Amino acid sequence: MPIRRGARGSGRVSLVGGVLGLCLLGAGTPRAEQSRPVYEGAGGDPRISVSQPETTSQASGGYSRSIEPSLGPFGDPFGLRPILKEQGIEYSVTYIADVLGNPVGGVRRGAAVEDRLNLRLNLDLERLAGWEGATIHANAYFIYGTGLSRYFVGNLLPVSVIEALPSSRLYVLWLDQQLFDNTLGLRIGQQAADTEFFVSQTATLFVNSTFGWPAITGLDLPSGGPAYPLATPAIRAKYVPGNGFSLQVGLYDGDPAGASRPGDDPEAQRLNRTGTNFRLGDPALVVAEATYAYNTEAGSRELPGDITLGGWQHFGRFDSLRTDITGLSLADPNATGIGRQLRGNAGIYVVYDQTLYREAGKDDEGLGFFVRAAYSPTRSSLVSAYLDAGLAYKGLIPGRDDDTVGLSVAYARLGDDARRADTDMIRFTGQAMPRRRAESIVEATYQAVVVPGFTLQPDAQLVLHPGGGIANPRDPNAGRVKNAVVLGMRATVQY
C-alpha cells in the first residue's frame, strides 16, 4: 500500500499533552482486586465470531493454539514454558510465508515470496513483582521477501497483510494497567491502532491487507497511520462497564515515521527502519470507538454479534491533492508545485460482525458475516469512502471441523480532489489519460488446519481497477493497468 507522507505543521493537540493528562488521571487510583479478564477474540474483545480462524496474520490477532503438543518431546525439550508461565513470563513465535503470483493483469506479471517471523513476549507484573493488574507486552517483526503489490500488481489495497519492506523492527512495546475492578484499562507505550480499532473478528481470515487496517485509513493518514509495520508512542484508555458495552479511545503521535524533509527518501518504512523512532512531537491522531456486543454469555442460545461506531481525527496539516499555495491547479504549468495546506483529516466508520449460524452443540463452528463502512469528508483524503463485507464458515466440510472457508469483497473510492486533479491534468496537457475512480478486491480463501497451530491457506484474489484505474507506468500508451488475478498459498506456524 502506498503510504502517505507526514502531515506538516505543529498541531494544537499533541501526544505529549495527552499522555500527561491521562497519567494524572491514573495516578492514585486503587489497584484491581481481581485477575485481569481473558479475551480470546480478535481486537482484545470477547469472541463473538464462530468463524474466527485458527491462525491470522492480522495484528489484531485473537485466540490461537500452539504447534507445541504436536512436536512431542521436541516441543519444549527443557520444560521451560510451564515454569516461565507460572512466574508470569509467556512468549510465542509465529512464522508466516506467502507465495503469491499474478498470472493475469497488473503492471506486469510475476510472482513473489515473502515471509515474516513474529516474536511476542508478555510479562505479568503481578506474578513477577506483585504489581496488581499490570502487564508488559512486546512484539517484534523480522520481515523478508518481495511484495507482490508493490512490484507487480501496482494496486492500492496490498494483496497480503504481511507485505512490507524487508527489515527487523520493533512493533509494539507497552504497559497495560487494569483499574476499578477491571472496568478501566490504561495502556501506554509504543502501540498500533490496527490491533484494537476498526477490527472485525470474522475478517481476520482473509489475506488481503485491507481486511485488517482498511485502505481508507492506510492511505489517508501520514505514514499509513499507526498500523503494521509501523507503530508509534500512544496512550489508550478502554472502559468496559458491562452488559456488552465498551468504549475505547487512543491518542497517538500522528506520524510513525516523521515528516519527510526535501531530499529525504519519502518511503515511511525507510524513515523508521527499526521501529524505534519513538516520535512525540507530531500533531496528534485520536481514534475512538464504542462497541455493543450481545449474546456473548456462556450457554446463550441466541447468536452472538457486535456493532461498533468509531471515528478518527488527525490534527496536522496536509498537502492539497489538487491546488497549490496560490490556488492554481497543480497541473497548471504556472503552479508552484507546492500543495496548499489543508487542516486535519477525519472520518467515521461502522463495523458489524454477526454469527449467522452456529452448529448444534458447538461454540466455534458455523457461519459468520461482517461488514465495515467508512467515510472521510476531508479534502485531504485520497480515499473518501470505503466498504468491505464477507462471509466465513468454520467446519463446513465434515471431518474438517477446524478448517475455515471465506469469501469477501472490498471497495475503496477515491476522493473528489484526487479525481478532479486527474481531470485538470487532462485539460492542461491536452493528452488523453485515465481518470482514477476506485479500486475493488474480491477474495476467496480456505484455511486448512494440518495440526493445531499449523495451517495451509490457498488464496485467490481479483483486483479490479488497480491503483484506482491508473495508466500503466511501464507503458502509458497501453491504457489503464489491467485487472489482476492473484493466486497463492500461505503457510502459518504458531508456537
N, C-alpha and C positions, 0 to 999 in steps of 0.2 A: 504494500500500500504506500503510495507517495505520502510522505509525512510533511506536514506544514511547518514552515519555518517559524521561528519565535515571534510572539507578539511584541511590539515595541512600546516604549514609554513606561513610565512609572505609575502604576495604578494606585488609587487611593486606598484600596484594600490589599494588604499583603499577607503572606503566610505568617510572618513573624508576629504581627499583632494578634492574629487569631490564636496562635499557639500560646502566647502569654495569657490571653483571656481564658482559654479552656484549661490551662494549667491551674490558674487561680480557682476556677470552678471545681476542679477535682481535689484541691488541697483541703485537708482536714476532714474529708468525708469518711464515714465509717467503713470498715472493711467488710467484704462479703462474708456471710456466716455459713454459706453452703458451697458445695463444689460447683464449678462452672458448668453451665449447660452444655450438652453434647449435641452438635448439629451434624447431620450426615448428608444434607442436601447441598448442591452447588450454591455458591454465594454465601456460605456460612449460615444458612437458614434451615429450618425443619424441612425434611424431604416431603415434597408433595407430588412428585412425578414418579409414577410406577415405571416409566421407561427411561429414567436416567441411566446412562450406560455404565458398563463395568469399568471402562477407562475413558479418560478425556485428556486432550491436550490443552484445553482452555484453562486460563489462570484461575477461574472461579472454582475449579476442582470439584469436590464432592467426595462422598464416601467411596472407598475402594478397598480391594483385597490385595494381599501381597502374594508373590510367587514363592515366597519362602517355604511354606509347607510342602510344595511340590518338589523342592530341591533336596528333600531328605536331610541327611547329616551335613550336606554342604550349604544348607540354607542359613545356618547360624552355627558354624563349626565350634566356636568357643563359648556358645551360650550366653553372649553378652547382651543381646537385645532385651530379654526379660529383666535382667539385672539393672540395666540402664533405665528401663521404663519405670521400674519400681522407685528409682531415685529421681524420676521426673525428667529424664532425657530420652527423647524419641527422635529417630532420624528415618528418612526414607529416600529412595533413589528411583527416579523414573527415566527410562530411556525410550525415545520415540524416533522412529525412522520412517521417512516418506520417500517413495519412489513414484514420481509423477511425470506425465508427458502430455503434450498436446499434439496429437496426430493430425488434427484439423484446426485451421484458423490461428488467430493470434498474430503478433508482429512477425513471428517466424516459428516454424515447427521445431520441437526439440523435446528433450527430457532432462530431468534434474533429480538429484538425490540430495536430500537434506535430513539432518538429524539433530537431536537435542538431548543433552543429559541434564537432568534437573535434580539438584541436591537440596533437601529440606531438613531443617533442624528445629525442634520445638523443645523449649525449656520450661517446665512447670516450676515456677519460683516458689510456690507454696511447699512443694516437696523438697526442693533444693535448699531453700533459705528461710522457710516459714513466712514468706510474703503472700498472704492470702489473696486469692483472686487474680494473681499476676502471671503472665506468660510472655516469653520472648520467642519470636519466630524469625527465622532467616531462610532465604531462598536464593539459590544461585543457579545460573544457566551457563552451559557450555554448548555453543551453537556452531554447527558446521554445515558445509554444503552450499548449494546454489538455489536461489529462489526462482521457481518457475514463472511466477507473475512478473517479477522484476525484469528478467532477462528474455523471456519468450512470449508470454501471453500479452503483457502490456496493459493489464486491466487495473481498475481501482480497488476492487474487492479481492485481496490476495486469496489464492486457491488453497492455501494451507495456513492454519493457525500458527505453526511454528516458523513460518518464513521470516527470516531476519538476516542481517549481515553476520558473517562468522565472527564470533567473539566469545570471550569468557567474562561474564559480568555478574555483579550483584544485582539481584532483582529487588527483593524487599527485605527489610530489617526493622522490626517494630516491637514495641512493648504494649501489651494489652492489659488493662486493669478493669475487672468487673466490680461494680459497686451496687449498693442498695439492693441486696438480695438478688443480684444478677439481673436486675431490670435495666441497668445502665452500664454500657461498656465504653471506655475511652481507650483509644489506640493512637500512639504517637510514634513517629519514626518514618523511614522510607516506605512508602506504600504505593499501591497501584489501584486505580478505581475499578478496573475490569475484574478484580477479584470479588467485588461485593455489589457494585451498581450495574443496573441495566442487564441483570442476569436472568436467563431462562434455564431452568434445570433440564427440560426436555431438549433444548437446543445444544446442550453440551455434547451430544452425539456427533455433530457434524464437523467436517474437516475444514471447510472454508472459514477464514478468519472472521468474516462479518457476522457469523452466528455467535461470536463471543463479544468482543468490543466492536460495536457496529460501525459501518463506514461513515455515518454522519458525524460521530464524534472523532473518529480516527482521522478524518480528512479535514475537519473544520478547526480543530484545536491545535495549538502550537506543538510541534514535535510529535503529533499524533495523540497528545494527551497522556495522562499517567496510566499507561497500559503497555502490555508486552510489546517490545522488550525493554521499555523504559519506565521506571518508577521515579518518584520524587518525594521529598520531605512533605509530610502531611500530618494532620490530626483528624481523627474520625470519632464521632460520637454516635452510639446506637442505643435507642431506647425501646425496650420490649415490655410494655405494661401487661401483656397477657391477652387472652381471648383472640389470639391470632393477629393482633395488630403489632406493627413495628415501624419505627421511624429512625432514619439514619441520615447524617449529614457529614460530608467530608470537605475539609479546607486544604487545598493542595497548592504548592508552588505551581504557578501557571505554565511553566515551560521546563520539562525534564532535561532538555539539552542545553538551553540557553540561546538567546537570540544571536543569529549569525552576524558577524561583522563583515564589512566588504573584503572580499578576497578569501574568506574562510570557506571551507567545504560546507555547503548547505545541508548535507546529509546529517540528520539529527543523531543517528546511531553512531556516527563517527565523532561528533562533537562530545558525546558522552560514551566513550568507548568501553568503560569498565563498570558503568552504573554507579560511580562514586563521585559525581559532581556535587551532589547534596546542595543544590541551589535553594536559597531562601529569599532572594531579593526581587524575584519577578512578580508582576501583577498576579493576583490570586485567581484560582479557579475554585468555585464552590459547586458541589454536586449534592443533591438531596433527593430523597425518595421516601414515600410512605407505602407500606405493604399491608394487605389484609389476606391472611391465609385461613382457609376454612376446611373443616372435616379432617383435621390432622390428628385427632385424638386416637389413641390406640383402640382398636376394635370398632372404630366407626364404620357403619355400613354405607355411608354416603361417600361419594367420590371426592377426593381432595383436589384443591387447586388454590391459586392465589392470583391477586391482581395488584399491580404496582403502578403508582403515578409518581413521576420524577421529573427532574429538570436540572440544567446546569447554567451557570453564569460565569463567564471569564471577564475580568476587569481590565484587561490590557487593551492596547490599540493594535489594529490590524491594517495591512495594506489593502486598498480597494482592488478588486478584481478587474475593474473596468476603467476608472478615471485616474488621472494624475493629480498632483497637488494644485494645478491651475484650473482643474475642471475639464480639461480636454480628455478625449478618449485616449487610452494608452496605445491604441492602434494608429492614432494620428501622427504623421511624420513630425509635427511640431511639438509633440508631447515631450515632457521632461524625462519620461521613463520611470519616474518615482511615483509610486502609488499614493493616492490620497489616504490620509489616516482616518480610519473608522473606529469608533469607540465600542469595544466589547464584542462578545459573541455569546449567544444564549440559545436555549432550546428546551423543549419539553418532550417527555416520552411516556408511553404506557406499555406495560408488559402484562400479558395474560397467559397463564400456564394452567392447564386443566387436564386431569385424568379423565378420559372419556369412557374407558372400560377397564375393569380390573378382574383378572381371572379368579375364579372361586377358590377361596382358601389361600390366596397368595397376596403378599403385600408389595411385591416388586415385579409383577408381571402384568402386562396389559398395554393399553393404547393411551398415549399422551399426545396432547396438542399444545402448540404455543403460537402466539402472535405478538409481535412488537412493532410499534409505530412511533415515529419521532418527527418533529417539525422544528426547524430553526428559521425564525423570521429575519434574522440579522443579515445585512447586506454583505458582511464579511464571509459568509458561509459558502464554501464551494458546493456542498450538498445541502439542499434546503428541506428535502423530505425523504423519509426512509420508511420502508415496510419490509418485514420478513415474517414468515409463517412456516409451520411444518408439522408433520406427524411422525411419531416414532412408536414402534411396538417391540416390547421386550418379551421374549418367549413365544414368538409366533409359530415357530416350527416345533412340532412335537419332539421331545428329547433334547432340544436345544434351549433350555429354559433361560439361560443367561445371555443368549445372543440378542442383539438389537438391530432392527432394520428401520430405516427412516427415509423420508422424502421432504425436501424443504425448498423454499424459494425466497429470494431477496431482491429488493428493488431500491436503487438509490437515484434520486432525481437531482440534477444539478441546479444550482440557484439561478435566479433571473440574471444577475450581473455577469455570471460566467457565460451564460448563453448569449447575452447581448454583446459581450466582448468579442465573441466569435463573429457575430453579425457585423460589428464595427470593423473587424479585420477584413472581412469580405468586401465591405464598402470602400475602405481606404486603399486596399491593394488592387481591387478590381479582379481578383483571382477567385475562381470557384474553389471552395474547400468545404469540408464537412462542418456542421454546426452541432456541437455537443448537446445531448439531451439527458440521457440516463444510462445506467448500466444495470443489468439484471443477472441473477445467478439461479440456476436450478441444480440441485444436488440430490443424488440418490446414493445411499451408503448402507453397508451391512457390517456390523461388528461381531466377529465370531470369537468366543472365548475358548482358547486352546486348553488352558488350565487357568484356575483363578489367578489373576494378576498378569496374564499374558494373553493379548488379543491380536488378531489379524483383521484388517478392515479394508476390503476392496471399496473403491470410491469412484463415482463418475459425476462430472460436472459439465454443465453447459453454460458458457459465458456469452451473454448477449450484449452486443454493442460495447466491446472492451474500451475502457477509457472514456466511456460516455458517448462513443461514436467518433473518436479522433481519426485523423488521417494517419496512415501507416508511416511512421518516421523513417523506415528503411526504404520506402518507395511512395512518396506523397502522390505520385500520379496514379497509383493503384487504387486510390479512394480510401474509404474507411478501413480500419483494422477489421478483419473478418471475424465473425462469431467463432468461438473456440470450443472444442470438445476436449476435456481434460479427463484422463483415466489414470488410475494409480492404485497403490497399495500402501497401507500404513501398518506398522508393527509397533506395539507398545508393551513394555515390560515394567512392572511396578514391583519394587522390593521394599 
